[in-house]
């Protein structure tokens, strides 16, 4: 169903390292978002033009992750540095380019994800957090306590089903959008119609 989210872009932020290939959840939710007319920005699915320019492909990235996790006893640090730089740069650019963000935050170490969250917050983008292991980060909670949202329950979700239901309500204008963050998104959508 097309609604208020139609034509917006969402960045799917979350840990990539230490979570298998990091793509399962992104692949699972993308069709649901696309049904609402949302353009999905997945850091693991590079557009064709970027794949041609990229120095990093899936198998090479996996090999370098393995070297990093083993402590790089004989690793090629220059090559690993370039790979990690490209991955980080991609995530940052997508965080800036998107209209809003969904972040899946399991309880595990992550670095780039927090940087992307900070960028989204500083840019005033609407953010939703899917925390399958519960809300465990006081930094995250405190950062969004100053959000325009009326309740933390409008931002943090334990599972995809709850978040998806809430997004469907936003899309159908069934929940009030009191946030200045959403006002800017809808303003630009209306201006470009």
Secondary structure, 3 states (H helix, E strand, C coil): CCCCCCCCEEEEEECCCCCCCCCHHHHHHHHHHHHCCCEEEECCCCCHHHHHHCCCCHHHHHHHHHHHHCCCCCCCHHHHHHHHHHHHHHHHHHHHHCCEEEEECCCCCCCHHHHHHHHHHHCCCEEEEECCCCCCCHHHHHHHCCCCCCCHHHCEECCHHHHHHHHHHHHCCCCCCCCHHHHHHHHHHHHCC
